[in-house]
Amino acid sequence: MVEKINWDDVPQEQVNPSMIRQMIYGEKVMIAKMKFKDGFVVPLHHHENEQITQVTKVTMRFWFGEDRQQVMDLDAGESVVIPANLPHEALMIGEVEETDTWAPPRTDWLDGSDSYLRK
């Protein structure tokens, strides 16, 4: 049976002092709404999941590649598709709100093994 989900009913997880997230997922796709404090850095990492990031408030600065050779700022209303296994890092410029979508779902986020974020 298909069920309606309201974001107001999805639990918020305080991942670290600078990051709050909510997640909805199925068998093949996951979506997460997140809020970050200014200056928070998502460390350089990569994953098997294809990722789409959509910024809804202020700016995220991304670095792509093992040597961080490509730099990209995403402002509110902008999105990027990040291919699977591409190393990337992000800096929050302001109080960022954004939504990420992954296929397949991030098992490290579901089982709590996402230690790179929990510092």
PESUL-V608739 format. One record per residue. N is the residue number from 0. RES is the residue in three letters. PSI is psi in whole degrees, -180 to 180 (NA if undefined). Layout:
n->N res->RES psi->PSI
n->N res->RES psi->PSI
//
This chain:
n->0 res->MET psi->139
n->1 res->VAL psi->134
n->2 res->GLU psi->144
n->3 res->LYS psi->141
n->4 res->ILE psi->133
n->5 res->ASN psi->129
n->6 res->TRP psi->-30
n->7 res->ASP psi->-21
n->8 res->ASP psi->-5
n->9 res->VAL psi->127
n->10 res->PRO psi->144
n->11 res->GLN psi->136
n->12 res->GLU psi->125
n->13 res->GLN psi->97
n->14 res->VAL psi->-41
n->15 res->ASN psi->176
n->16 res->PRO psi->-17
n->17 res->SER psi->6
n->18 res->MET psi->128
n->19 res->ILE psi->138
n->20 res->ARG psi->155
n->21 res->GLN psi->142
n->22 res->MET psi->138
n->23 res->ILE psi->134
n->24 res->TYR psi->155
n->25 res->GLY psi->-157
n->26 res->GLU psi->-34
n->27 res->LYS psi->-5
n->28 res->VAL psi->151
n->29 res->MET psi->143
n->30 res->ILE psi->139
n->31 res->ALA psi->132
n->32 res->LYS psi->133
n->33 res->MET psi->153
n->34 res->LYS psi->134
n->35 res->PHE psi->147
n->36 res->LYS psi->152
n->37 res->ASP psi->134
n->38 res->GLY psi->-8
n->39 res->PHE psi->139
n->40 res->VAL psi->126
n->41 res->VAL psi->113
n->42 res->PRO psi->159
n->43 res->LEU psi->126
n->44 res->HIS psi->171
n->45 res->HIS psi->163
n->46 res->HIS psi->161
n->47 res->GLU psi->-11
n->48 res->ASN psi->133
n->49 res->GLU psi->142
n->50 res->GLN psi->138
n->51 res->ILE psi->124
n->52 res->THR psi->131
n->53 res->GLN psi->117
n->54 res->VAL psi->130
n->55 res->THR psi->-16
n->56 res->LYS psi->129
n->57 res->VAL psi->-136
n->58 res->THR psi->138
n->59 res->MET psi->134
n->60 res->ARG psi->124
n->61 res->PHE psi->147
n->62 res->TRP psi->133
n->63 res->PHE psi->144
n->64 res->GLY psi->155
n->65 res->GLU psi->-36
n->66 res->ASP psi->14
n->67 res->ARG psi->37
n->68 res->GLN psi->-24
n->69 res->GLN psi->131
n->70 res->VAL psi->138
n->71 res->MET psi->129
n->72 res->ASP psi->132
n->73 res->LEU psi->119
n->74 res->ASP psi->169
n->75 res->ALA psi->132
n->76 res->GLY psi->-5
n->77 res->GLU psi->154
n->78 res->SER psi->163
n->79 res->VAL psi->144
n->80 res->VAL psi->121
n->81 res->ILE psi->115
n->82 res->PRO psi->155
n->83 res->ALA psi->141
n->84 res->ASN psi->8
n->85 res->LEU psi->118
n->86 res->PRO psi->138
n->87 res->HIS psi->153
n->88 res->GLU psi->152
n->89 res->ALA psi->143
n->90 res->LEU psi->134
n->91 res->MET psi->122
n->92 res->ILE psi->93
n->93 res->GLY psi->-177
n->94 res->GLU psi->91
n->95 res->VAL psi->139
n->96 res->GLU psi->133
n->97 res->GLU psi->165
n->98 res->THR psi->131
n->99 res->ASP psi->144
n->100 res->THR psi->135
n->101 res->TRP psi->149
n->102 res->ALA psi->125
n->103 res->PRO psi->177
n->104 res->PRO psi->151
n->105 res->ARG psi->100
n->106 res->THR psi->-31
n->107 res->ASP psi->-31
n->108 res->TRP psi->-34
n->109 res->LEU psi->-35
n->110 res->ASP psi->1
n->111 res->GLY psi->13
n->112 res->SER psi->17
n->113 res->ASP psi->58
n->114 res->SER psi->-25
n->115 res->TYR psi->-21
n->116 res->LEU psi->-17
n->117 res->ARG psi->19
n->118 res->LYS psi->NA
//
